Amino acid sequence: MSIHDMKMTSVTTEAVTLNVEEEGSGAPALVFVHYWGGSARTWTAVMDRLASTNRCVAIDQRGWGRSEAPASDCAIRDLADDALAVIAALELDDYLLVGHSMGGKVAQVVAGDRPAGLRGVVLIAPAPAAPAAPITDEFREQLLGAYLTRDGVLEGLEIVGSYEGLSPELREQVVSDSMAGAPQAREAWPNTMISEDVSSALAGIDVPVLVLGADHDPIEPVSLLAEHVVARIAGAALEVISDSGHLIPLEQPQQVADRITAFVDRLPQPPLPAPRRAVPRPNQQEATE
């Protein structure tokens, strides 16, 4: 498989029209939700490795990639509802959610809704449901300015520990995706969503959860994930990706794909549909006499 095998479609909600990229076939489907500054193509290398066995669906979240921007600021709940709208529109009835960073926070809210067909969740360097520490005004200002210039994005890659792990082509992809985000989308995470406490959703999660952290991630380090994500989700398991900073799907797509495949193999099989009972046709008895 390659990016040339991708199929693009759109899903229109009450608020926005979302771009969706699909590749491959097979169950369960894998629904990918990207980080703040990313796009559906953040997942291309991961999807290429999984498309021979699973239908892969990647969403451009509102205001990113080819999706429409929201009319105003938005909340984690809005992004969760967008993901649910895509799942419903594509009629997915057996699927996993895979969320990275901001997308991981979104995935926790979706899973807390217990939507039909959800078999499991993979959270990759996820933002915790509740902030692990207060968000200072200084940090918020840094984030608000991070995607305004090419140099700012490249500086951010060094801060998140992902610069050396990316090829020059992937660095340019990150720059392009980050700077192409609509102002509403760029500003929503620093202004509101990063500070949102959506931990009330965690009690509703009733499917297996795998959390993947990276050994060189200074943004969501493994120790933070253990304390603020894994410990708060019943039955969640933590595994560590080696030689990676925060942008794990871009830096280590093979490790991510391998962990997802192993996780899928461990999941309980979905229940078989109940056998259909034969219903006699009208006047069937008379017809056979």
DRENDO-1510 file (C-alpha; in Angstrom, 1 decimal, always signed):
<recs>
REC; n; res; u; v; w
REC; 1; MET; +0.0; +0.0; +0.0 .
REC; 2; SER; +1.0; +3.6; -0.4 .
REC; 3; ILE; -0.4; +7.1; -0.2 .
REC; 4; HIS; -1.6; +6.6; -3.8 .
REC; 5; ASP; -4.0; +4.0; -2.6 .
REC; 6; MET; -5.7; +6.4; -0.3 .
REC; 7; LYS; -9.4; +7.3; -0.8 .
REC; 8; MET; -10.6; +10.7; +0.3 .
REC; 9; THR; -14.2; +11.3; +1.3 .
REC; 10; SER; -16.0; +14.0; +3.3 .
REC; 11; VAL; -18.4; +13.9; +6.2 .
REC; 12; THR; -20.6; +16.9; +6.9 .
REC; 13; THR; -21.8; +17.5; +10.5 .
REC; 14; GLU; -24.0; +20.2; +11.8 .
REC; 15; ALA; -21.0; +22.4; +12.2 .
REC; 16; VAL; -18.3; +21.5; +9.6 .
REC; 17; THR; -17.4; +19.3; +6.7 .
REC; 18; LEU; -14.6; +17.0; +7.6 .
REC; 19; ASN; -12.0; +15.4; +5.3 .
REC; 20; VAL; -11.4; +11.7; +5.8 .
REC; 21; GLU; -8.7; +9.5; +4.2 .
REC; 22; GLU; -9.2; +5.8; +4.0 .
REC; 23; GLU; -6.9; +2.9; +3.1 .
REC; 24; GLY; -7.1; -0.9; +3.2 .
REC; 25; SER; -9.8; -3.3; +4.3 .
REC; 26; GLY; -10.4; -5.7; +7.1 .
REC; 27; ALA; -11.9; -5.7; +10.6 .
REC; 28; PRO; -11.6; -4.2; +13.1 .
REC; 29; ALA; -11.3; -0.8; +11.4 .
REC; 30; LEU; -8.8; +1.6; +12.8 .
REC; 31; VAL; -9.9; +5.2; +13.3 .
REC; 32; PHE; -7.0; +7.7; +13.7 .
REC; 33; VAL; -7.2; +11.1; +15.4 .
REC; 34; HIS; -4.2; +13.4; +15.0 .
REC; 35; TYR; -2.3; +15.8; +17.3 .
REC; 36; TRP; -2.6; +19.6; +17.6 .
REC; 37; GLY; -0.9; +20.8; +14.4 .
REC; 38; GLY; -1.2; +17.5; +12.5 .
REC; 39; SER; -3.5; +16.2; +9.9 .
REC; 40; ALA; -4.8; +12.9; +8.5 .
REC; 41; ARG; -1.4; +12.4; +6.7 .
REC; 42; THR; +0.3; +12.2; +10.1 .
REC; 43; TRP; -0.8; +8.6; +10.0 .
REC; 44; THR; +0.2; +7.7; +6.4 .
REC; 45; ALA; +3.2; +5.6; +7.3 .
REC; 46; VAL; +1.3; +3.8; +10.1 .
REC; 47; MET; -1.7; +3.2; +7.8 .
REC; 48; ASP; +0.5; +1.9; +5.0 .
REC; 49; ARG; +1.8; -0.8; +7.4 .
REC; 50; LEU; -1.7; -1.9; +8.6 .
REC; 51; ALA; -3.9; -1.5; +5.5 .
REC; 52; SER; -3.3; -5.1; +4.3 .
REC; 53; THR; -5.2; -6.4; +7.4 .
REC; 54; ASN; -7.4; -3.5; +8.6 .
REC; 55; ARG; -9.5; -0.7; +7.1 .
REC; 56; CYS; -7.8; +2.5; +8.2 .
REC; 57; VAL; -9.6; +5.8; +8.5 .
REC; 58; ALA; -7.8; +9.0; +9.3 .
REC; 59; ILE; -9.7; +12.2; +10.1 .
REC; 60; ASP; -8.6; +15.8; +9.4 .
REC; 61; GLN; -9.9; +17.4; +12.6 .
REC; 62; ARG; -11.8; +20.6; +12.2 .
REC; 63; GLY; -9.6; +23.5; +11.0 .
REC; 64; TRP; -6.7; +21.2; +10.1 .
REC; 65; GLY; -5.7; +19.6; +6.8 .
REC; 66; ARG; -8.5; +19.7; +4.3 .
REC; 67; SER; -11.3; +20.0; +6.9 .
REC; 68; GLU; -13.4; +23.1; +7.3 .
REC; 69; ALA; -12.6; +25.5; +10.2 .
REC; 70; PRO; -15.2; +26.0; +12.9 .
REC; 71; ALA; -17.0; +29.3; +13.1 .
REC; 72; SER; -15.5; +30.0; +16.5 .
REC; 73; ASP; -13.5; +28.4; +19.3 .
REC; 74; CYS; -14.2; +24.7; +20.0 .
REC; 75; ALA; -14.0; +22.2; +22.8 .
REC; 76; ILE; -12.8; +18.6; +23.2 .
REC; 77; ARG; -16.5; +17.6; +23.1 .
REC; 78; ASP; -16.8; +19.1; +19.7 .
REC; 79; LEU; -13.9; +17.1; +18.3 .
REC; 80; ALA; -15.3; +13.9; +20.0 .
REC; 81; ASP; -18.6; +14.5; +18.3 .
REC; 82; ASP; -16.9; +15.0; +15.0 .
REC; 83; ALA; -15.2; +11.6; +15.3 .
REC; 84; LEU; -18.5; +10.0; +16.2 .
REC; 85; ALA; -20.1; +11.6; +13.2 .
REC; 86; VAL; -17.4; +10.1; +10.9 .
REC; 87; ILE; -17.9; +6.6; +12.5 .
REC; 88; ALA; -21.6; +6.8; +12.0 .
REC; 89; ALA; -21.3; +8.1; +8.4 .
REC; 90; LEU; -19.0; +5.3; +7.4 .
REC; 91; GLU; -21.2; +2.8; +9.2 .
REC; 92; LEU; -18.3; +1.3; +11.2 .
REC; 93; ASP; -19.6; -1.4; +13.6 .
REC; 94; ASP; -16.3; -2.9; +14.6 .
REC; 95; TYR; -13.4; -0.5; +15.2 .
REC; 96; LEU; -10.6; +0.8; +17.3 .
REC; 97; LEU; -9.8; +4.4; +18.1 .
REC; 98; VAL; -6.2; +5.5; +17.8 .
REC; 99; GLY; -5.5; +9.0; +19.2 .
REC; 100; HIS; -2.2; +10.9; +19.4 .
REC; 101; SER; -1.6; +13.8; +21.9 .
REC; 102; MET; -4.6; +16.1; +21.5 .
REC; 103; GLY; -6.2; +13.3; +19.6 .
REC; 104; GLY; -5.6; +11.0; +22.6 .
REC; 105; LYS; -7.6; +13.4; +24.8 .
REC; 106; VAL; -10.4; +13.3; +22.2 .
REC; 107; ALA; -10.3; +9.5; +22.0 .
REC; 108; GLN; -10.8; +9.3; +25.8 .
REC; 109; VAL; -14.0; +11.3; +25.6 .
REC; 110; VAL; -15.3; +9.2; +22.7 .
REC; 111; ALA; -14.6; +6.0; +24.5 .
REC; 112; GLY; -16.3; +7.3; +27.6 .
REC; 113; ASP; -19.5; +7.5; +25.5 .
REC; 114; ARG; -19.4; +3.7; +25.0 .
REC; 115; PRO; -20.3; +4.0; +21.3 .
REC; 116; ALA; -21.6; +0.8; +19.6 .
REC; 117; GLY; -18.9; -1.2; +17.8 .
REC; 118; LEU; -15.9; +0.2; +19.8 .
REC; 119; ARG; -13.5; -2.7; +20.5 .
REC; 120; GLY; -10.6; -0.9; +22.0 .
REC; 121; VAL; -8.5; +2.3; +22.3 .
REC; 122; VAL; -4.9; +3.0; +21.6 .
REC; 123; LEU; -3.6; +6.3; +23.2 .
REC; 124; ILE; -0.3; +7.5; +21.8 .
REC; 125; ALA; +1.5; +10.0; +24.0 .
REC; 126; PRO; -2.0; +11.3; +24.9 .
REC; 127; ALA; -2.8; +14.5; +26.7 .
REC; 128; PRO; -4.3; +13.5; +30.0 .
REC; 129; ALA; -8.0; +14.0; +30.5 .
REC; 130; ALA; -7.2; +16.5; +33.2 .
REC; 131; PRO; -4.0; +18.7; +33.0 .
REC; 132; ALA; -1.2; +17.2; +35.0 .
REC; 133; ALA; -0.1; +20.7; +36.0 .
REC; 134; PRO; -1.6; +24.2; +35.8 .
REC; 135; ILE; -1.2; +25.9; +32.4 .
REC; 136; THR; +0.7; +29.1; +32.9 .
REC; 137; ASP; +0.1; +32.3; +30.9 .
REC; 138; GLU; +3.7; +32.1; +29.7 .
REC; 139; PHE; +3.3; +28.6; +28.4 .
REC; 140; ARG; +0.0; +29.5; +26.7 .
REC; 141; GLU; +1.6; +32.4; +25.0 .
REC; 142; GLN; +4.4; +30.1; +23.7 .
REC; 143; LEU; +1.9; +27.7; +22.3 .
REC; 144; LEU; -0.1; +30.5; +20.6 .
REC; 145; GLY; +3.0; +31.6; +18.8 .
REC; 146; ALA; +4.4; +28.2; +18.0 .
REC; 147; TYR; +2.8; +27.7; +14.5 .
REC; 148; LEU; +3.0; +31.2; +13.1 .
REC; 149; THR; +6.4; +30.9; +11.3 .
REC; 150; ARG; +8.5; +28.1; +9.8 .
REC; 151; ASP; +11.3; +28.8; +12.2 .
REC; 152; GLY; +8.8; +28.6; +15.1 .
REC; 153; VAL; +7.6; +25.2; +14.0 .
REC; 154; LEU; +11.2; +23.9; +13.6 .
REC; 155; GLU; +12.1; +25.2; +17.0 .
REC; 156; GLY; +9.1; +23.4; +18.4 .
REC; 157; LEU; +10.3; +20.2; +16.9 .
REC; 158; GLU; +13.5; +20.4; +18.9 .
REC; 159; ILE; +11.5; +21.2; +22.1 .
REC; 160; VAL; +9.3; +18.1; +21.7 .
REC; 161; GLY; +12.3; +15.9; +21.1 .
REC; 162; SER; +11.3; +15.0; +17.5 .
REC; 163; TYR; +13.7; +17.0; +15.3 .
REC; 164; GLU; +16.4; +14.4; +14.9 .
REC; 165; GLY; +13.9; +11.6; +14.5 .
REC; 166; LEU; +12.3; +13.1; +11.3 .
REC; 167; SER; +13.6; +13.1; +7.8 .
REC; 168; PRO; +13.8; +16.4; +6.0 .
REC; 169; GLU; +10.6; +15.6; +4.1 .
REC; 170; LEU; +8.7; +14.9; +7.3 .
REC; 171; ARG; +10.0; +18.1; +8.9 .
REC; 172; GLU; +8.6; +20.0; +6.0 .
REC; 173; GLN; +5.3; +18.1; +6.3 .
REC; 174; VAL; +5.1; +19.1; +10.0 .
REC; 175; VAL; +5.8; +22.7; +9.1 .
REC; 176; SER; +3.2; +22.7; +6.3 .
REC; 177; ASP; +0.5; +21.1; +8.4 .
REC; 178; SER; +1.2; +23.3; +11.5 .
REC; 179; MET; +1.1; +26.6; +9.6 .
REC; 180; ALA; -1.9; +25.6; +7.5 .
REC; 181; GLY; -4.2; +25.2; +10.5 .
REC; 182; ALA; -7.0; +27.8; +10.7 .
REC; 183; PRO; -6.5; +30.4; +13.4 .
REC; 184; GLN; -9.5; +29.1; +15.4 .
REC; 185; ALA; -8.0; +25.6; +15.4 .
REC; 186; ARG; -4.5; +26.8; +16.2 .
REC; 187; GLU; -5.8; +28.9; +19.1 .
REC; 188; ALA; -8.4; +26.5; +20.6 .
REC; 189; TRP; -5.9; +24.1; +22.1 .
REC; 190; PRO; -3.8; +26.7; +24.0 .
REC; 191; ASN; -6.7; +28.8; +24.9 .
REC; 192; THR; -9.2; +26.2; +26.1 .
REC; 193; MET; -8.8; +22.6; +25.2 .
REC; 194; ILE; -5.4; +21.9; +26.9 .
REC; 195; SER; -6.9; +23.1; +30.2 .
REC; 196; GLU; -10.2; +21.3; +29.9 .
REC; 197; ASP; -10.9; +18.7; +32.5 .
REC; 198; VAL; -12.8; +15.8; +30.8 .
REC; 199; SER; -11.9; +13.2; +33.4 .
REC; 200; SER; -15.6; +12.5; +34.0 .
REC; 201; ALA; -15.5; +10.5; +30.8 .
REC; 202; LEU; -13.0; +8.0; +32.1 .
REC; 203; ALA; -15.5; +6.1; +34.2 .
REC; 204; GLY; -17.4; +5.2; +31.1 .
REC; 205; ILE; -14.6; +3.5; +29.3 .
REC; 206; ASP; -15.3; -0.2; +29.2 .
REC; 207; VAL; -13.0; -1.5; +26.5 .
REC; 208; PRO; -9.3; -2.4; +26.6 .
REC; 209; VAL; -6.9; +0.5; +26.4 .
REC; 210; LEU; -3.3; +0.5; +25.4 .
REC; 211; VAL; -1.2; +3.6; +26.1 .
REC; 212; LEU; +2.0; +4.1; +24.1 .
REC; 213; GLY; +4.7; +6.5; +25.4 .
REC; 214; ALA; +8.1; +7.3; +24.0 .
REC; 215; ASP; +11.4; +7.1; +25.8 .
REC; 216; HIS; +12.5; +10.6; +24.8 .
REC; 217; ASP; +9.2; +12.5; +24.9 .
REC; 218; PRO; +9.5; +15.6; +27.1 .
REC; 219; ILE; +5.9; +16.7; +26.5 .
REC; 220; GLU; +4.0; +13.6; +27.8 .
REC; 221; PRO; +6.9; +11.5; +29.3 .
REC; 222; VAL; +6.3; +7.9; +30.3 .
REC; 223; SER; +6.2; +8.8; +34.0 .
REC; 224; LEU; +3.4; +11.4; +33.5 .
REC; 225; LEU; +1.4; +8.9; +31.4 .
REC; 226; ALA; +1.7; +6.2; +34.1 .
REC; 227; GLU; +0.4; +8.6; +36.8 .
REC; 228; HIS; -2.1; +10.7; +34.9 .
REC; 229; VAL; -3.5; +8.4; +32.2 .
REC; 230; VAL; -2.9; +4.7; +32.9 .
REC; 231; ALA; -3.6; +5.0; +36.6 .
REC; 232; ARG; -6.9; +6.7; +35.9 .
REC; 233; ILE; -8.3; +4.3; +33.3 .
REC; 234; ALA; -9.4; +0.9; +34.6 .
REC; 235; GLY; -7.3; -1.9; +33.1 .
REC; 236; ALA; -5.2; +0.3; +30.9 .
REC; 237; ALA; -1.7; -1.0; +29.9 .
REC; 238; LEU; +1.4; +1.1; +29.2 .
REC; 239; GLU; +4.1; +0.2; +26.7 .
REC; 240; VAL; +7.2; +2.2; +25.7 .
REC; 241; ILE; +8.2; +3.1; +22.1 .
REC; 242; SER; +12.0; +3.4; +21.8 .
REC; 243; ASP; +14.1; +6.1; +20.1 .
REC; 244; SER; +11.3; +8.6; +19.7 .
REC; 245; GLY; +10.2; +12.0; +20.8 .
REC; 246; HIS; +6.7; +13.2; +21.0 .
REC; 247; LEU; +5.7; +12.7; +17.3 .
REC; 248; ILE; +5.7; +9.0; +17.7 .
REC; 249; PRO; +3.5; +8.1; +14.6 .
REC; 250; LEU; +5.9; +10.1; +12.4 .
REC; 251; GLU; +9.2; +8.9; +14.0 .
REC; 252; GLN; +8.5; +5.3; +14.7 .
REC; 253; PRO; +5.6; +4.1; +12.5 .
REC; 254; GLN; +6.7; +0.5; +12.4 .
REC; 255; GLN; +6.8; +0.2; +16.2 .
REC; 256; VAL; +3.4; +1.9; +16.4 .
REC; 257; ALA; +1.9; -0.5; +13.7 .
REC; 258; ASP; +3.5; -3.5; +15.5 .
REC; 259; ARG; +2.0; -2.5; +18.8 .
REC; 260; ILE; -1.4; -1.9; +17.3 .
REC; 261; THR; -1.4; -5.3; +15.6 .
REC; 262; ALA; -0.4; -7.1; +18.7 .
REC; 263; PHE; -3.1; -5.2; +20.7 .
REC; 264; VAL; -5.8; -6.2; +18.1 .
REC; 265; ASP; -4.7; -9.8; +18.3 .
REC; 266; ARG; -5.2; -9.8; +22.1 .
REC; 267; LEU; -8.7; -8.3; +22.0 .
REC; 268; PRO; -11.7; -10.5; +22.7 .
REC; 269; GLN; -13.5; -11.5; +19.6 .
REC; 270; PRO; -16.8; -9.6; +19.0 .
REC; 271; PRO; -19.9; -11.6; +19.8 .
REC; 272; LEU; -21.4; -13.5; +16.9 .
REC; 273; PRO; -24.8; -12.2; +15.7 .
REC; 274; ALA; -27.7; -14.2; +17.0 .
REC; 275; PRO; -28.9; -16.8; +14.5 .
REC; 276; ARG; -32.0; -15.7; +12.7 .
REC; 277; ARG; -35.1; -17.7; +13.4 .
REC; 278; ALA; -37.1; -19.0; +10.5 .
REC; 279; VAL; -40.4; -17.3; +10.2 .
REC; 280; PRO; -43.1; -19.4; +8.4 .
REC; 281; ARG; -44.5; -17.6; +5.4 .
REC; 282; PRO; -48.2; -16.8; +5.4 .
REC; 283; ASN; -50.3; -19.8; +4.6 .
REC; 284; GLN; -47.2; -22.0; +4.5 .
REC; 285; GLN; -48.9; -24.9; +6.2 .
REC; 286; GLU; -51.8; -24.8; +3.8 .
REC; 287; ALA; -49.5; -24.7; +0.8 .
REC; 288; THR; -47.8; -28.0; +1.8 .
REC; 289; GLU; -51.0; -29.9; +2.6 .
</recs>
